Amino acid sequence: MSDGSAPGGIHRRGLRYLRARWRVLVRLGGWSVLETGQTFLTGYAPARALDEGFLAGRPGVGLGWLGVAGIGVLVGAFGTVRVYAAVAALVEPLRDVLVGRVVERGVREADAGALSGLTQQVEIARDTFAGLVMVSRSFVFTAVGAVVGLASLDPLLLLVVLPPLAAGLGLFAATLRPLARRQEEFLVADEALADGLGRVCPGLRDITAAGAEARVAADTGRLVDTEQRAAYSLARWSVLRVASLALGGQLPIVLLLACAPWLLARGVTTGALVGALAYVTQSLLPALRNLVHGLGTSGSRLVVVLRRLVREPAAAPAEGGQAVAAPGGRVVAGAPHGTPAPHGRTDTPGPDDGPTDAKPAARYGPGSAPHPADRAPALSLTAVSFAYGPAATPVVDHLDLALPAGAHLAVVGPSGIGKSTLTALVAGLLQPTGGSIRLCGHPVPSPDAAALRVLIPQEAYVHTGTLAENLGHLRTDPVPEPELLAAAEAVGLAPLLEALGGPQASVDPAALSAGERQLVALTRAYLSYAPLVLLDEATCHLDPRAEERAERAFATRPGTTLVVVAHRISSARRAGRVLLMDGSRTAYGTHDELVRDSPAYRELVGGWTAVPPKRSEPALPLGDPDRVDAVAGPGLAGDRGHVVAHGPVRQAQVPRDLRDGGPLGREG
């Protein structure tokens, strides 16, 4: 540790700084004498006004002494103005020195925190130093004026006031160093907690998606416990600070009142006693209070800030792990290196994990003994219900579902019916209000279940860094380049990867389109070890051909169970099973089964059918005897036959059923 960073080094530098500016200190002391005169008159003038004026029957003399006290206030105010100018002359050079130090470090050492130090910490140091100078100077000159005034009124008053004042100052001086250490520990702990929460709070959704709640909660809990211990320690020492203030500033008032008969019996006048009370209550007590609070709090803060400004900052990992950058610049505090943030979380590969080659292998390679979890369905939901409030209608109501390993499920339904809610329940982002969810036998939510799934939402996360860093974000181990390139080719990222300049090319998330970001997120998930992949409209910004390629890549990925929230009918046709979510009309089966058996699914499929973009074809021959103009064609949504005016779909039209033979009325 350098000389400047040690407490002793800071103190020595401070003394050298003050010695180099002794002329400013002399000027500061000279103007402060005027405040000393004001303090002197605060008690002396009222005492003389009582003894020689009002109590002696001479009100004019009493008013004259009060006028002298008023003049003292004006003179003190003039001195205060000059004091501020002298303090500025003492403080501003410190700011210049600190700015020079910060700029030098920032330029020479490329310190990323230099700007913060320049704009914030230097200002804190300057303002705190100015406050300490004012507080210390005020107490010294106020105490001198009060002591001189007490001695002028009657030396016996010093016997009552000085002992408790000296005892209070001694107690405060004895606790100043340990109190400063506790204050510094509390400030450091508070800043560490604020920094940790500042990184965790914006990434709560990511942390939940990563299944890192327990770990982040434990790390945050340690930060909270550290600050709590520091706060308790500071509070215990602060009791002594309050005791020193009571002893040195408030006990003299009690003693003056209690000893009043004794003092009056020994010749102390009433005016002198009143003047002594004025000195204690109006001068000594406020000055001591400012000194205790100023040195006890601001002094510690100044030491902390100066120590940071005069030494090279050292970056240390958070207790319990490293801080891992998450997409979008966010950080998962305390997570072990490689903990994924945005879409999922994987365990460190175990000895029974498949080989890592050009393509991710199944969680358990061929020929290996099956894991107990593999005997359970890849995903099972038992009587699962969920509502967004106690009185709200359930979004999911007693849903039962079981998917074997390797299954491919498409989840379809009207907009807002709860498809994304279902994926959030499976991922553990939401907890069901009833029933249970299990992933490979592990209850959801749980760290074990979170390690087995990866969720890609509609808005894909891409963070600043290289493309390889983005793609390998969900892996605890480095991704070999051949495996990365093979994954990019499988998902359809290869053209973008080549256009950007390869895996080591830097990525600007704002420069990518929504579809390109989705391709990056999909490839990232493809490279993860998670056997359950949840695509929550994760391909909505891709064209149908790119969407098909990405979905087929996951469907053929070894050991993968795929759940797709579909927004195109083609996704449902590709899936082995389809879950239609539509309230009481919820249905489950293959695409063909649902088309045959579920009217709700047929309606949904019809809504997905594209309408011919250019022109309609006639529903009936142009020689229609009812002279009905051509209104539809075979591509019309929901139509499997002729469209009939005034009749439901599939009703056969009888020639000349429009008896009036006129045009259609009220049909638009």
N, C-alpha and C positions, 0 to 999 in steps of 0.2 A: 504494500500500500504506500502510495506516495505521501510525501510530507503534507501536501495540501489536502489529502483526503482524510487523514487522521484528525481526531478532535483537537489534539495538541497543536497540530500543524495549522489548523484553522485559527486557533487562538493566537498563535504567534504571528500569523499573517495579519490578523486583525490589529494586533498591537503595532506592528510595523506600519500599517496603513494609517493608524491614528497619529503615530509619532511624526509621520511625514506631513501631517496636516495640523501641526500644533498651533499655527496662527489662526486657523479656523476655530479650533477649540478655545483659544483665548478669547476670540470675538464672541463665540457662543456663551462662554462664561460671563463675559462683561455684560451682555444684554440680559442674561439671566439674573444678574444682581438686581435689576429693576423688579423682577418678580419676587425676589427675596424681600425687597422693601415693601411690596404689596402685602406679602404674607405677614411681615412684622406688624404692619398697621392693622391687619385683620383682627388681632386680639388686643394690641396695645391701645389703639384709638378708642374702642368701646370701653375699655377699662378706665381710661382717663376721663372719658365722657361721663361715666357714672360717678367715679370718686370725686372728681374736681368740678363736675358740672351739675348733673341732675340731682344726685344725692346730697350735694352741698348747697342746693337751692340756687344754683347759677345755671339756668338752662342755656343761656347764650354760650357759655364755655362748653357745655355738653354738645351743643349743635356745632360749635367750631371744631371740636375733635372729630365729630362724625363727618364734617366737611373734609377734614384732613384724610380720613379713611377713603372718602370718595375720590379725592385727588390721587391717592395711592392706587386705586383701581384703574384710573386713567393712565397713570404712569406705567402700571404693570401691563396694560393692554398694548401700549406703545412698545414696551420691551418684548412682548409676545410676538408682535409683528416682525420685529428685527430678529427674534430667535428663529422664526420659520425660514427667513432668508439665510441665516447662518447654517441651519440644518440642511437646507438644500445644497449649500456649498460643500457640505461634508458628505452628503449622500450621493449626489449625482456623479462624482468621480468614481464611486464604487460601482455604479451602474455601468459606466464606461469601461472599467476594468473587467467586469464580468462579461459584458458584450464582446470585448476583445478576446477574452478567453474562449467563449463559446464559438465565435466565428473562426478562430484559429483551429479549434478542434474539429469543427465541422468541415473546414476546407482541407486540412491536412489528413484527417482520419476518415473522411467521408461518413461522418456521424449522422445517421438518419434522424436522430432526435435533436439535432442542433437547432432547428427552427422552433421546435417546442420550447427548448431551453431559452432561446432568444426572446420569444414573444410572451412567455408565461412565467417561467421560473425566475428569470432575471427581474421581472417586475415585482414578483413576490418578494424576492430578496431585498430590492430597493425599498419597497413600502414597509416591510417588516423592520428593516434596519432603521428607517426614519422613525417608526413608532417606538422602537426601543430607546433611541437617543432621546426622544421627547420625554418618555416615561422616566428614564433614569435621571435625566437632568432635572426634571420637575421635582422628583422626590428629594434629590440632594439639596437643591436650593430652597425648597419648601421646608424641609427639616431644619436647615440652618436658620431660616427666618423665624420659625416657630420656637426653636430652642433659645435663640437670642431674645425673642419676645418674652418667653417664660422667665428667663433669668432677669430681664428688666422689670417685670412685674413683681416677682418675689422668688428668690432662689428656692424656697421651700416647695414651690410648685414643681420644680425639676425632680425633687425626691419622689413625687407621686407619679409623674408622667414618664420620666426617662426609663426607670427599671422595666416596666412592662413593654415599653417600646423597644428597648434593647433586646429583651427576651424574645419578642415576636420576630425581630429582624434576625436574631441568631437562629431561631428555629427555621425560618424561611431559608436562610443561607445554607443550613445543614441539609435541607431537603431539596435544594435547588438542583444539584447534579443528579441524584437518583430520580427526581421528578422529571428532569429533562430527558433522561434515558427512557423512562416509561412513556413520556409524551412522544418521543421519537418512535418507539416500538409501536405505539398505537397508530401514529400517522402512517408508518410503513404498512402495518396490517390493514388499515382502512383503505389505503391506496391499492394494495394487492387485491383486496376483496372487490373494490370498485372496478379494477381492471379485469378481474375474472368475470364479474357479472356483466361488464360491458362487452365481453366476448361471448358469453353464454346466452344472454337474453336475446340478441338478434338471431341466434341460431337454434332457438328452442325446437322449432319444427325439424331442423336437421338432426338435432341430437336425438329426438324421439324416433325419427326415421332410422337413425343409425343404431337404435337400441342401446344407446350409451347413457340412458337416464341414471342408472344406479351409479355408474362410475363418475359421471359429472357431478351428481348429487353428493357423492362422497368427497370429491375434491373440493367442491364449494363448501361443504360442511366443515372441512378442515380449515378453510380460510375463515369461515365464520367463527369457529372455535378459537382460532388464533387471535382474531380481533377481540373476541369476548374475554379471553384471558388477559390481553393487553389492556382492555377497558377496565376490568376489575382491578388489575394492578395499579393502573393510573388513578382509579377512584380511591383506592386505599391511601395512596400518597397524597391525593388531593385533599383528603381529610386533614392532613397535617398542614397543608397550605391554608385551608380555612381556619385551622386552629391558630396559625401564626398571625393571620389577619385579626382574629378575635382578640388574641393576646396583645398584639402591638397597637391596634387601633381602637378597639372597643372597651377593653379592660381599663385603660386610663380614664375613660368617661365615668365608669362605675366607681373607680377609686376616688376621683375628684368629688363626686357627689357623696360618697361614703365618708370621706375624710374632711368634708366641708366644715363640720363643727370644730374639728381639731385644728384645721388651718386658720379658721376665723379667730379661734382662741389664741393663736400665736401671731396675730397681727396681720394676717393676709386679708386684704380688703375685699369687699363684695365685688367691686369692679374687677380686681385682679382675678378672682375666682371665675367671674363671667368671661373674662378675657382668655383664661386658660381653657375653659370649655370651648370657646370659639376657635382657639388654635387647634384643639384636638378634632372637633367635629367638622370644621370648615377647611382645614389645611392638611393635618397629618393623616387623618383617616382616609380621605379621598386619594391623597398621594400614595399612601401605602397600598391601598386597594389596586390602584393602577399599576404599581410596581409588581405586586404579587401576580396579578393576572397577566400583565405584559411579559414579564420575564418567564413566568411559568408556562405560557402557551406560545407566544410569538417567538421567544428566544429559541425554543426547541425547533420550531418550524424553520427559523432562519438557519440554524445549524444544519438541519436536514437538507435544505435547498442549497446552501453553500457547498456542502459536501458533495452533492451531485454535480454542481457546476464546475468544481475544480478538479474532478477526477474523471477518468474515462469510465463510462458506464459499462457494467458487466451484465450480460444477459444470462439469466439462470432459468432453468426449466421450472415449471410449477411443481409444487410438491405432489408426488404421486404419479408423475408422468410428464410427458411433453405437451406443449401446446401445438396442435396440428391445425394448419391453415385449412379452412373449409372454403367451398366455392363461394364466390362473391366477396372474398376478402374476410369472411368471418372465420372465427377460430373456435374450435372445440377445446376448452381449457381442460388440462389435466388428463386428456385421453392419451393412451399409448400411441406411439408413432404408427401411423397407418390406419388408425380408426377412421372409418368412412363417416362422413357427416351427412351428405344430402339424401342418399337413396337407400342405404342399407348398412349392414354391419356384418363382418365375417370374423370367425375365430381364426387364430393362427393355425395354419394347416397342421393337422396331426399326422402321426406316422401312417394312418390308414387312408390318408387322402391320395387321390389318384395322382399320376405323374403330371408335371407341369411342362407341356411341350407347346407345339404350335397352336393347340386348341385346348381350352379348359376341359379337363376330364371330369367324370362324375365324382361326387364326393367320396364314393367308395369304389375303387377301381375293380375291373373284372377279376374274378377269382378270389377276391378278398372275402373274409367272413362278413356276413351282414351285421350291421350295427343294430342294436335293439330298436332304435328309432325307425329303421328302415322297414320293420315289420308292420308299423302303423301307417295309416294313410298319410300321404304327403300333406294333405289339408283336410281337416274335419271340423264342421260346425254342427253343434248340437243344440237345438232349440234356441238359437241366438236371436236376441231382440236388442234393439237400440232405439232410443228416443233422445232428442236434444233438450228435453226438459221433463220434469215429473208429470206435467199435464199435457205434454205434446203428443201428437199422434206418432206411434212408432214408425220409424223409417224402415227398420228391419223387424219383422215380427215372427218369432219362432221359426227361424230358418234352419233347416237341416241340410247338410251337404257333405259329401265325402269324395275326395279326389285321390286316386292312387298315384304313386310316383310316375312321372313321365306323362301325366295327363295334360291336355290342352283345352282350357275352358275359356269361352267368350262370355262376358257378362253384358247383356243388352237391356234396354228399357228406355222409357221416355225420359226426357231431360228433367233432372231434379228428383228422380224417383229414389235415389240412394245408392247408385253404383259406386261413386267415389267413397261414400260412407262405408260401404262394404269392404273396399280395399283398405281403407284406414283401419277398420276393425281387424282385418286379417294381419295387417302390418303391425298392429299394436299401438297405433297412434290414438285410437279411441278404445275405451273399455266398454264391452257390452253391458247393457242393463240387465240382461238375463241370458242364461245359457253359457256355453263354453266354446272356446276355439283352441285347436291344437295344430301345431306344425310338427310333423314327424314325431308325434307323441308328446311334444313339449307344450305346456300351456302358454297361451298368449294373453297378456304380454308377459314376457320373461326374457332375460338375456340370452338363454339358449335358443328360444324361438327367433329372436331378432337376428341371431347369427345365421339363420337358415333362410332368410328372405332378403330380397332387394326390391325396393319400390321405386319406380320411375314415374313421377307425376307429369302432368301436362306441361307445366313450365319447367323446362330442364335447367339444371344448374351447371354452369361452366365458370371456372374461376381463372383468374389471371395466373399465368405460368406457361409451361410448355404443354404441348399436346400430350406427350407421354405422361406428364404429371397428372393431367386431367383423367386420362384413360386408366391409369394405375391407382387411382385414388382409393378404390375399395379393396385393394390388395395390401396385405401386410408385408409381402415380399416383392422385390423388384420384378417387373414383367419383362421377360426376354423380348427383344425386338421382333424375332420371328413370330412369336405368339401374338404380339400386339398387332403386327401387320396382318396375320391370318384372321384375327378377330375383326379388324377393320374391313377386310375384304368380305367376310361373311355377312356383316351387318349392313354394309353399303357405305362405309365411311371412307373407303380407299380414295375416291376422287378428291374429296375435301382434304384428306391427309396429304395427298400429293400436291394439291394446289397451295396448301399452307407452307409446304417446304419440308415435310417429313415429321417424324415423331418429336424431334427436338425443337421444332419451330414454336415460337412464342404465340400465345393465343390471346386475342383481345375479345372478351365476351361480347362487348357492345358491337363489334364489327361482324359478328356472325348473325345469320338469320335465325328465326325461331326453329326452322327445320334443321339447320346445321347444328344448332345446340342440342336438338333432340337426338341427332345421330351420334354426337359425342357422348351424351348420357347413356344411350342404348349400348354403345360399344363398351363403355365403362362397366355397365351392369353385366354385359356378356363376359367380361374378363374376371368378374368376381367369382368367388367360390360358392355363392348362395345357390342352393338347388331350387328354391321357389322364386320365380320372377313374377312381379306384379306390374303390369303396364296399364297405368291409369290414364287412358287417352294419350299415351306417350308418343304416338305416331300421328297425332292429329294435324301437324304441320307438314307432313310428308305427302307426296303424291301417292296414288294407289300402288304403283309399281314398287316404289321404295318401301312403303309400308309392308307390302307382301314379303319383300326380301328380308326385312328385319324380323318379322314375325316367324318366318320359316327358319331363320337362323337360330332363334331361341327354341323353336319347336324341335329342331334336330340337334340341339346342344345336349350332349350326353348327360343323363341324370337330371334333366330339368323338368320341373312342373311349371307350366305357363298359365297365367291368368291374365286375360286381356279385357279391359273395358273397351268395347268396340264402339266405334262411331261410323263404321261402314259395314254394309251387309257382307262384303267380301271377307272381313275378319271372322264373322260368325260362320260363314261357309267353310273357312279353313279349319276351324276349331273342331276337335273331336266331340265336345259337348258344349251346349249353350244353356246359360241360365238367364231366363227372362224375368226381370224384376218389374212387377207392375201391380203391386198391392195384392188384392185377393186373386188376381189372375196370374200370379207368379207360376212359372213352369220351368221344367228342366228336361233336357233330352238332346238328341242330335238335331241338326238343322232341319233335316227332312221330317223327322218326327214332329217337331214343333210346327212346321208349315202345315202338316196334315191335321194335327190335333189341337192347336192353339189359335183361336181367332185373334187374340191379342197379338200374337207373334206375326200372323199373316198381315195384320194391319201395319205393324212396325216394318215388316219387310216391304210392303207396298209403299210406305213412306220413304224407304231407302231407294226405291227404283227411280232411276233418272228419267225425267220427262224429255222427250225429243226436243232439242233446242231450237229447231228452225221452223217447222210447220207441223200441223196436225194432219192425220190421215182420216178419211171418212170412216165413221163407225158403221154406216150402212151403204149400200150401193147408192150411187148418185141419183138413181131413178126412184128414190124413196117416194111412195105415193103420198105420204104426209108432208112432203116438201120440207123435212127437217134438215137444216144445213149440217155439214160435217162438223162435229164438235169434239172428237177425240180420236185417238189411234191406239194401236196395241201397246204402246209404251206408256199409256196414262197410268198414273199411280193407282193401284188398287183394282184395276179393270182386268177381268179375265174373259170378258165377252163384250157384248154391246152395251153402250151407255144409253139409257132410256130416259127421256124426259118424264118427270112426274113419277118415277119409279125407282126402286132400289137397284143396286148393282146386281147383275146377272139375271135380271128379269127379262124374259123374252118379249120382244116388241111385236105386236100384232099390227099388220098393215091397216091403215086408216083408223087407228084407235083414237086419233085426234078428230072428234066428230065434226068440229066446226071447220076443220080444214084450214084454219087461219094460222097466223104466226104464234110462236110461244109467248105467253104473257107472264110477266113478273119473273122471268128467268134471266139471271145475270151472272 
